[in-house]
Amino acid sequence: MWWLGKTCRVPGCTEKHKAHFCKWCKNQNSNHFARDCWYGPGGKMAANNKHSALPRQSPAHHGLPATVKAILAHLATDHGRAKEPKDVIRLLGWLQSAMGGQGISSTSFRGVEKVLTSTFINETLPVLCDVLSKSDLSFPLQPPSSHSHSGTEAHMTARECFVLIGAGFLCLHKHGHSGSLNFDRPFDNHTPSGKAKLQCFIHYLDTMARAIKEGNTAETERMVIFRALHSPAAGLQEWARSTTPLMDVHLMNGKDASIFDSKGIRGDLANAHIGGGTLGNGAVQEEILFSIEPECLVARHLFPRAMQPTEAFMIVGSKTFSRTSGYGRETLRFAGSAHDTATMKHTNGHSVLGKTVVAFDAVNFGKHGGDQQYDERCVLRELNKAHTAFHCNGLTIVGGLPFATGNWGCGVFGGDPQWKFLIQWCAASRAGRRLHYYPRDEKSLVGSKNFMHDLKNAGCSTVGHLVQLMCDGRTRGAIGRRVSAFDAIRGALAQQTRPASRQMSHSLPPRRQQPRKRTLSNSPPAPPTRRHHGGIIDTNKAEAKERETTLLASAQKSGDSKIDHIFQYVPVKRTRPSEVLLAGSFDGWHGRYPMFWSAEHNSFVLPMPLPAGRHMYKFIVDGVWTCAGRQPSARDSSNNLNNVVNVG
């Protein structure tokens, strides 16, 4: 065979092998043979330094903490320090060999050379190696148990956080584990955001290493608290019966307004595994937060599991070290050092920065179709998840603080910004938590303030009532016809609260005749019912007896075959009318149905279920009967001109 008579290319090894691998460390990577093996006789470090404290280990000793710590201790000394970026790359390779390779290719470390600074090489790295070599850690590091209810709380000093993150930078965690903090992926990430995140982490390590070297205990001994939050899951009926008033939401408008700058509880719009893509390709809200406040990343090591449906993670006391600009993979940039102005608090004898982060994950609808988010099961899951985050287990440490949140689960997760706004509004109100909402110039949320005002004025003022509207088949039916969530809710509410008018003597008043003053009838007509997704809603019952309203999922099926139609009136003048009513032949011209303004469509709209057939209708604009000029029209038997629509 071709390999017969061939010897290993590692200096000092005269063994003949079928496949070339290192006799001393068993590394089969071809790149390994281009340099001397750490363990073999004549190894580069042993040959160049007669005072080396590194023992020459046999393969049987690979992975022992003593082997890794010997390398670290050597690099911490003056004569063993790295001098240039390639020395750091060599160090990373040695450490991986000492732990048996762990499957990390040496080529993965090439990207880090571009961001290494002289400060990191000459000052930070020796401190980091010294601290790790003297720690009681066993390498490779393994996270705590991943049981869903294990490790509900942990207290870590800033120095201990530095040790765990520094070990991750040197890739000393167990490779491939969900709780690993290894930086092998960031090292191999060549995108602008990958470079920016690495610069943030290196700046953090520089700052903490300097504090350790200077003996700054006020900085190194401050405490960071990690806590898992849990709350019992409420059923949909419980949500729908809630009489808790809907609280006001403070909208933090402006593209530059950031959750990170909030003085309240800062929401981490998280991945199910906390930290998400921070050590991967992610470069949005959570990944940016964990890059500028690297101590948050320790939560990934302490809670190496996906969050449960009614679980959230809290981080108290993490410090901001860096600033960034831009957003996303192509525009994120490192913008230098940050000055954290948070005040120090004393809790149970420990100094803790007065800052709180709560991470809560949304369902990823981007992979399964965004229409699922309007189903009752998904609505319930998101309500309970958001409530857990906002309630914070009722902890006094965050009592009275507002919660800063934003477009939770939108973007690549496919969430509807308006729908997620409604869910968080309900959850925060029920938790008794003030909400500071950062829409980040999301266009669909421009009219949020007017929507909340209109909803309360129309009689929807409780959590239960809004949840009922969200679960109303008419709402989801309208959304399915590409009506916005806000407009669909308005439409469902308008149908619940529409006034009943007295009988009229003729089908339509003569032209230019003003409508008579509307009065509520003592005997309103029977409420319409409509089949949708297997259920019906009785609108009169919903209006009169909110607490006992049967939700869509548990209602009886109806044989009704009405079809949704959306009426629309576009003002012909620049001044918007104060009131637009709809009347039509679909109910014998008896009703006067208030239409509502849709900022998204720049018109008055009203969804309404209609039976199949031909219907005439007309608009009453500030008291004047009006036809929409651009909609089909026809004359009735009395020669009155009306708009007309064919349904079905």
C-alpha positions in Angstrom: 0.0 0.0 0.0 1.0 3.6 -0.6 1.4 4.2 3.2 3.9 1.4 3.8 7.2 2.8 4.8 5.8 6.3 5.5 6.5 7.8 8.9 4.6 10.4 10.8 5.6 14.0 9.9 5.6 15.1 13.5 9.2 15.6 14.6 10.4 12.9 17.0 7.8 10.3 15.8 9.3 7.4 13.8 6.2 5.2 13.9 4.7 4.0 10.6 1.0 4.6 10.3 -1.8 3.6 7.9 -3.2 7.1 8.3 -0.9 10.0 9.3 -1.9 11.1 12.8 0.1 12.4 15.7 1.5 9.8 18.0 1.4 12.2 20.9 -2.0 13.8 20.7 -3.8 11.6 18.1 -4.7 14.7 16.1 -5.6 13.7 12.5 -6.0 17.2 11.1 -3.5 17.6 8.3 -2.8 21.2 9.4 -1.4 19.8 12.7 1.6 18.2 10.9 2.8 21.5 9.7 4.0 22.5 13.1 5.6 20.7 16.1 3.3 18.8 18.4 3.0 20.2 21.9 3.5 16.8 23.6 6.2 15.2 21.5 9.9 15.4 22.2 11.4 18.5 20.6 8.1 20.3 20.9 8.4 24.0 20.0 7.6 25.4 23.4 9.8 22.8 25.2 12.7 23.4 22.8 12.6 27.2 22.9 12.1 27.6 26.6 14.3 25.5 29.0 12.3 26.8 32.0 8.9 25.6 30.7 6.7 24.3 33.5 4.7 22.3 31.0 4.8 18.5 31.5 5.0 16.3 28.4 1.8 14.4 28.6 1.0 11.1 27.0 -2.4 10.7 25.2 -3.8 9.1 28.3 -3.6 12.4 30.1 -5.5 14.4 27.5 -8.4 16.4 28.8 -7.1 16.5 32.4 -7.5 20.0 34.1 -3.8 19.9 34.9 -2.8 19.8 31.2 -4.9 22.8 30.3 -3.9 24.7 33.4 -0.3 24.1 32.7 -0.6 25.7 29.3 -2.5 28.6 30.8 0.0 29.1 33.6 2.9 29.1 31.1 1.1 31.8 29.0 0.6 33.9 32.1 4.3 34.2 32.8 6.5 37.0 31.3 8.6 34.5 29.3 5.6 32.6 28.0 3.4 35.5 26.9 2.0 35.8 23.4 3.7 38.5 21.3 1.5 38.8 18.2 -1.9 37.5 16.9 -0.5 34.3 15.5 0.7 33.4 19.0 -2.9 33.7 20.2 -4.0 31.4 17.4 -1.3 28.9 18.4 -2.5 29.0 22.0 -6.1 28.3 21.0 -4.8 25.3 19.0 -2.8 24.0 21.9 -5.7 24.2 24.3 -7.9 22.3 21.8 -5.4 19.6 21.4 -5.1 19.3 25.2 -8.8 18.7 25.4 -8.8 16.1 22.7 -9.6 18.4 19.8 -13.4 18.7 20.5 -14.0 18.9 16.8 -12.9 22.5 16.4 -10.8 23.1 13.3 -7.8 25.3 13.6 -9.0 27.2 10.6 -11.9 28.4 12.7 -9.6 30.7 14.6 -8.3 32.7 11.7 -11.0 35.3 11.9 -10.0 36.4 15.4 -6.6 37.7 14.2 -8.3 40.8 12.6 -9.8 42.1 15.8 -7.0 41.3 18.3 -5.4 44.4 19.8 -2.1 45.0 21.4 -3.9 45.7 24.7 -5.6 42.3 24.6 -2.4 40.4 23.7 0.0 42.2 26.0 -2.2 42.9 29.0 -5.6 41.1 29.0 -4.5 37.6 27.8 -1.9 37.1 30.6 -4.4 38.1 33.3 -7.1 35.9 31.8 -4.7 32.9 31.6 -3.5 33.5 35.2 -7.0 33.7 36.6 -8.1 30.5 34.7 -5.0 28.6 35.7 -5.6 29.4 39.4 -9.4 28.7 39.3 -11.0 25.5 40.7 -12.7 24.8 37.4 -12.4 21.5 35.6 -11.9 21.7 31.8 -13.7 21.3 29.6 -16.4 23.3 31.4 -19.8 21.7 31.6 -23.0 23.6 32.4 -25.3 22.8 35.4 -28.2 20.4 35.0 -30.6 21.2 32.2 -33.7 20.0 34.1 -36.6 22.4 33.5 -36.8 23.4 37.2 -33.2 23.1 38.2 -31.0 26.1 38.9 -33.9 28.6 39.5 -31.5 31.2 40.9 -27.7 31.8 40.9 -25.5 34.7 42.2 -22.3 35.3 40.4 -19.6 38.0 41.1 -18.4 40.0 38.1 -15.1 38.2 38.4 -16.8 34.8 38.2 -18.7 36.0 35.1 -15.3 37.1 33.6 -13.9 33.7 34.2 -16.7 31.9 32.4 -16.8 34.2 29.5 -13.0 34.3 29.3 -13.0 30.5 29.2 -15.5 30.7 26.4 -13.1 33.0 24.5 -10.4 30.4 24.8 -12.9 27.7 23.8 -12.6 25.8 27.1 -16.3 24.8 27.4 -17.6 21.5 26.4 -18.0 21.6 22.7 -21.4 21.2 21.1 -23.4 21.7 24.4 -26.3 24.1 24.5 -24.8 25.8 27.5 -21.4 26.2 25.9 -19.9 29.7 25.7 -17.2 28.8 23.2 -16.3 31.5 20.7 -15.4 29.2 17.8 -18.3 30.4 15.7 -17.7 34.1 16.3 -14.1 33.6 15.4 -15.1 32.2 12.1 -17.8 34.8 11.4 -16.6 37.2 8.8 -19.7 39.4 8.5 -19.5 43.1 9.7 -21.7 42.2 12.7 -19.5 39.2 13.6 -16.5 41.6 13.8 -18.6 44.1 15.9 -19.6 41.5 18.4 -16.1 40.2 18.8 -14.9 43.8 19.4 -17.5 44.2 22.1 -16.4 41.1 23.9 -12.7 41.9 23.6 -13.4 45.4 25.0 -15.3 43.7 27.9 -12.4 41.4 28.6 -9.9 44.3 28.5 -11.9 46.3 31.0 -12.4 43.5 33.5 -8.8 42.3 33.2 -7.6 45.8 34.0 -9.9 45.9 37.1 -8.6 42.5 38.3 -4.9 43.6 37.8 -5.5 46.9 39.7 -7.4 45.1 42.5 -10.6 47.1 41.9 -12.9 45.0 44.2 -15.8 47.4 43.8 -15.9 46.3 40.1 -14.9 42.7 40.4 -17.0 41.8 43.5 -20.3 43.3 42.4 -23.0 40.7 42.1 -25.0 39.6 39.1 -28.2 37.7 39.9 -29.7 35.2 37.5 -33.3 33.9 38.3 -35.8 31.7 36.5 -39.4 33.1 36.6 -42.4 30.9 36.7 -46.1 31.5 36.8 -49.2 29.2 36.6 -50.8 28.8 33.2 -54.2 30.5 33.0 -56.8 29.1 30.7 -58.5 31.1 27.9 -61.7 31.4 29.8 -59.9 32.9 32.7 -58.4 35.5 30.4 -61.7 36.2 28.8 -63.4 36.8 32.1 -60.8 39.1 33.5 -62.2 42.4 34.6 -58.8 44.0 35.0 -58.8 47.5 33.4 -56.6 48.0 30.3 -53.7 50.1 31.5 -52.3 53.0 29.4 -49.2 52.2 27.3 -46.5 54.8 26.9 -45.2 54.7 23.3 -41.5 55.5 23.1 -41.4 56.8 19.5 -38.3 57.6 17.4 -35.9 55.4 15.5 -33.1 56.1 18.0 -35.3 55.2 21.1 -33.9 52.0 22.5 -35.1 49.4 25.1 -31.5 49.3 26.2 -31.7 52.9 27.5 -34.8 52.3 29.7 -34.5 52.9 33.4 -37.2 50.3 34.0 -37.2 46.5 33.4 -35.6 45.9 30.0 -37.3 43.2 27.9 -35.0 40.8 26.1 -37.0 39.7 23.1 -35.3 36.3 23.4 -34.7 33.1 21.6 -36.1 30.0 23.4 -32.4 29.2 24.3 -31.4 32.5 26.0 -28.6 34.2 24.2 -29.9 33.0 20.9 -27.5 33.7 18.1 -25.1 35.9 20.1 -22.3 33.4 19.6 -23.6 32.7 16.1 -24.8 34.9 13.2 -27.5 36.8 15.1 -27.3 40.6 15.2 -30.6 42.0 16.4 -32.1 43.0 19.7 -31.0 40.1 22.0 -27.6 39.5 20.3 -26.8 43.2 20.6 -27.8 43.4 24.2 -25.7 40.3 25.1 -22.7 41.8 23.2 -22.7 45.2 25.0 -23.5 43.5 28.3 -21.6 40.2 28.1 -22.4 39.2 31.7 -25.9 38.4 30.4 -24.3 35.6 28.4 -23.6 33.7 31.6 -27.4 33.0 31.7 -26.8 30.7 28.7 -24.4 28.6 30.8 -26.6 28.6 33.9 -29.9 27.8 32.1 -28.8 25.5 29.3 -32.3 24.6 28.2 -35.2 26.0 26.2 -37.6 28.2 28.2 -40.8 26.5 29.3 -44.2 27.9 28.0 -44.7 29.8 31.3 -41.1 30.5 32.1 -38.9 33.6 31.7 -35.3 34.4 32.8 -34.3 37.5 34.8 -30.8 39.0 35.0 -30.2 41.7 37.6 -27.0 43.8 37.7 -25.4 43.2 34.3 -23.2 46.2 33.3 -23.0 47.9 29.9 -19.5 47.9 28.6 -19.8 48.9 24.9 -21.8 51.0 22.5 -22.9 49.9 19.0 -24.4 51.5 16.0 -26.6 50.1 13.2 -28.8 47.0 13.4 -28.5 43.6 11.7 -25.7 41.6 10.1 -24.6 44.1 7.6 -24.8 47.4 9.5 -24.0 46.6 13.1 -20.8 48.3 14.3 -18.7 48.6 17.5 -18.9 52.2 18.6 -16.5 52.3 21.5 -16.7 52.2 25.3 -19.9 52.9 27.2 -20.2 54.7 30.5 -22.9 52.9 32.6 -24.6 55.4 34.8 -26.7 52.9 36.8 -26.5 53.3 40.5 -25.2 50.6 42.8 -27.7 49.1 45.2 -27.0 46.9 48.3 -29.0 43.7 48.5 -28.4 41.0 51.2 -24.9 42.4 51.8 -24.0 42.4 48.1 -23.5 45.3 45.7 -25.7 45.0 42.7 -26.2 47.5 39.8 -29.8 48.7 39.7 -30.5 47.2 36.3 -32.8 44.4 35.3 -33.3 42.4 32.1 -36.1 39.9 31.6 -35.8 37.5 28.7 -39.0 36.0 27.2 -39.3 34.1 24.0 -42.0 34.2 21.3 -43.2 31.4 19.1 -41.4 31.3 15.7 -44.2 31.6 13.1 -41.7 32.3 10.4 -41.2 28.6 9.9 -44.8 27.4 10.3 -46.9 30.2 8.7 -47.9 33.5 10.3 -51.6 32.8 10.2 -51.3 30.4 13.1 -50.6 33.2 15.5 -54.3 34.2 15.4 -55.5 30.8 16.6 -56.7 30.6 20.2 -54.0 28.1 21.2 -51.2 30.4 20.1 -52.9 33.5 21.6 -53.1 31.7 24.9 -49.4 30.6 24.9 -48.2 34.2 24.1 -50.5 35.7 26.8 -49.2 33.4 29.5 -45.6 33.8 28.4 -45.8 37.6 28.4 -47.6 37.6 31.7 -44.8 35.6 33.3 -42.3 38.2 32.1 -44.3 41.2 33.1 -45.3 39.9 36.5 -41.7 39.0 37.5 -43.0 36.6 40.2 -44.1 39.7 42.1 -40.5 40.4 43.3 -40.1 43.6 45.3 -36.8 44.3 43.7 -38.7 45.4 40.5 -41.9 46.6 42.2 -43.3 49.6 40.5 -40.8 49.6 37.6 -42.2 49.9 34.1 -41.4 47.2 31.5 -39.7 48.2 28.3 -40.6 46.1 25.4 -41.1 46.3 21.6 -42.0 44.2 18.5 -41.7 40.9 20.3 -41.4 37.9 18.0 -41.7 40.0 14.8 -39.2 40.2 12.0 -37.8 36.7 11.1 -40.2 35.1 13.6 -43.1 36.3 11.5 -45.1 38.0 14.2 -47.8 40.6 13.4 -46.6 43.8 15.2 -50.2 44.9 15.9 -51.2 41.5 17.2 -48.2 41.2 19.5 -48.9 44.7 20.7 -52.4 43.6 21.7 -51.1 40.5 23.5 -48.5 42.4 25.5 -51.1 45.1 26.3 -53.4 42.5 27.8 -50.6 40.7 29.6 -49.1 43.8 31.2 -52.5 45.1 32.3 -53.3 41.8 34.0 -49.9 41.7 35.6 -50.4 45.3 36.9 -47.2 46.4 35.0 -46.9 49.7 33.2 -45.7 49.2 29.7 -43.1 51.4 27.8 -43.4 50.3 24.2 -40.6 50.9 21.6 -42.1 50.4 18.1 -38.8 51.4 16.4 -40.7 53.2 13.6 -42.8 50.2 12.8 -45.3 51.7 10.3 -48.3 49.5 11.3 -48.0 50.9 14.9 -48.1 54.5 14.0 -51.8 54.8 15.0 -51.5 52.7 18.2 -52.3 55.7 20.5 -55.5 56.5 18.6 -56.5 52.9 18.5 -56.3 52.5 22.3 -58.2 55.7 22.8 -60.9 54.6 20.3 -61.2 51.2 21.8 -61.8 52.5 25.3 -64.3 55.1 24.1 -66.2 52.4 22.3 -66.6 50.4 25.6 -63.7 48.0 25.5 -61.9 48.8 28.7 -61.0 45.5 30.3 -58.5 42.7 29.5 -61.4 40.2 29.2 -63.3 42.2 26.6 -60.2 42.7 24.4 -59.3 39.0 24.7 -62.8 38.1 23.6 -62.5 40.4 20.6 -59.2 38.8 19.7 -60.8 35.3 19.8 -63.9 36.4 17.9 -64.2 34.6 14.6 -65.1 37.9 12.9 -61.7 39.3 13.9 -59.8 36.4 12.5 -62.0 36.2 9.5 -61.2 39.9 8.7 -57.5 39.4 9.3 -57.6 36.5 6.9 -59.0 38.9 4.3 -55.9 41.1 4.8 -57.5 43.5 7.2 -55.1 44.8 9.9 -55.4 43.4 13.4 -56.4 46.9 14.8 -59.1 47.3 12.1 -60.4 43.8 12.6 -60.8 44.4 16.3 -62.5 47.7 15.7 -64.9 46.0 13.3 -65.7 43.2 15.7 -66.4 45.7 18.5 -68.5 47.9 16.2 -70.7 44.9 15.4 -71.1 44.0 19.1 -72.1 47.6 20.0 -73.9 48.7 16.9 -77.1 50.7 17.6 -80.5 49.3 16.5 -82.7 51.8 14.6 -86.5 51.9 14.4 -88.3 50.7 11.3 -88.4 53.1 8.4 -91.5 53.6 6.2 -89.7 53.5 2.9 -86.5 51.9 1.6 -84.5 55.1 1.3 -85.1 58.8 2.1 -85.3 61.1 -0.9 -82.1 62.7 -2.0 -80.7 65.4 0.2 -83.0 64.4 3.0 -81.3 64.5 6.4 -81.4 61.3 8.5 -83.7 61.3 11.5 -82.2 61.4 14.9 -81.3 57.9 16.0 -82.7 56.3 19.1 -82.1 53.0 20.7 -85.0 50.6 20.2 -86.4 48.7 23.2 -86.7 45.6 21.1 -83.5 45.3 19.0 -83.5 42.8 16.1 -82.0 39.4 16.7 -78.2 39.5 16.7 -76.5 38.1 13.6 -74.5 34.9 14.1 -71.7 33.7 11.8 -69.9 30.5 11.4 -66.1 30.7 11.5 -63.5 28.1 12.5 -66.2 26.0 14.0 -67.9 28.5 16.3 -70.1 31.5 16.7 -70.3 34.6 18.7 -73.6 36.1 19.9 -72.9 39.8 19.8 -75.8 41.0 22.0 -74.8 38.5 24.7 -71.2 39.6 24.5 -72.2 43.2 25.0 -74.7 42.6 27.9 -72.9 39.8 29.7 -69.2 40.0 29.1 -68.0 37.7 31.8 -70.2 34.8 30.6 -69.5 35.2 26.9 -68.7 31.8 25.4 -65.5 31.9 23.4 -65.2 30.8 19.9 -63.6 27.4 20.6 -66.4 26.3 22.9 -69.4 27.8 21.1 -71.9 25.7 19.2 -71.7 25.4 15.5 -74.0 27.4 13.3 -75.4 26.6 9.9 -75.1 30.3 8.9 -73.4 30.8 5.6 -72.8 34.6 5.7 -69.7 35.9 4.0 -67.5 38.7 5.2 -67.5 41.9 3.2 -65.5 45.1 4.1 -67.3 48.4 3.4 -65.0 51.3 2.7 -65.6 55.0 2.4 -62.8 57.3 1.2 -63.4 61.0 2.0 -63.7 63.1 -1.1 -62.5 66.3 0.8 -59.2 66.9 2.6 -61.1 67.4 5.9 -61.9 64.1 7.5 -65.6 63.7 8.4 -66.4 63.4 12.1 -68.9 60.6 11.6 -69.7 58.1 8.8 -72.6 55.7 9.1 -73.5 52.8 6.8 -77.1 51.8 5.8 -78.2 49.2 3.3 -80.8 46.9 2.0 -79.2 43.9 3.8 -81.4 44.7 6.8 -84.2 46.6 5.1 -82.4 50.0 5.6 -83.2 49.8 9.3 -79.7 50.0 10.8 -77.2 52.8 11.0 -73.8 51.2 11.5 -70.9 53.5 12.6 -67.8 53.0 10.5 -64.3 53.6 12.0 -61.3 55.4 10.7 -58.4 53.2 9.5 -55.1 55.1 9.4 -53.5 52.2 7.5 -56.1 52.5 4.6 -56.7 56.2 5.0 -60.4 55.6 4.9 -63.5 54.6 7.0 -64.0 50.9 7.0 -66.5 48.4 8.5 -66.3 44.6 8.1 -69.8 43.0 8.0 -71.0 39.4 7.4 -73.6 39.4 4.5 -75.7 36.7 3.0 -75.0 35.9 -0.6 -76.8 38.1 -3.1 -77.1 41.6 -4.4 -77.2 44.4 -1.8 -77.6 48.2 -2.0 -76.0 50.5 0.5 -75.3 54.1 1.1 -73.1 56.2 3.5 -74.3 58.9 5.9 -71.4 61.4 6.1 -71.9 63.9 8.9 -75.6 63.6 8.4 -75.7 63.7 4.6 -76.7 60.6 2.5 -73.8 60.0 0.1 -72.7 57.5 -2.6 -69.1 56.5 -3.0 -68.3 57.7 -6.5 -65.7 55.0 -7.3 -67.8 52.1 -6.2 -70.5 50.4 -8.4 -73.9 52.0 -8.2 -77.5 51.5 -9.4 -80.9 53.0 -9.0 -83.6 51.4 -7.0 -87.4 51.2 -7.7 -87.8 54.7 -6.4 -85.1 56.0 -8.7 -82.7 56.7 -5.8 -79.0 56.2 -6.6 -77.3 53.7 -4.3 -74.0 51.8 -4.2 -74.3 48.1 -5.0 -72.3 45.0 -4.1 -72.7 41.4 -5.2 -71.7 38.9 -2.5 -71.0 35.3 -3.1 
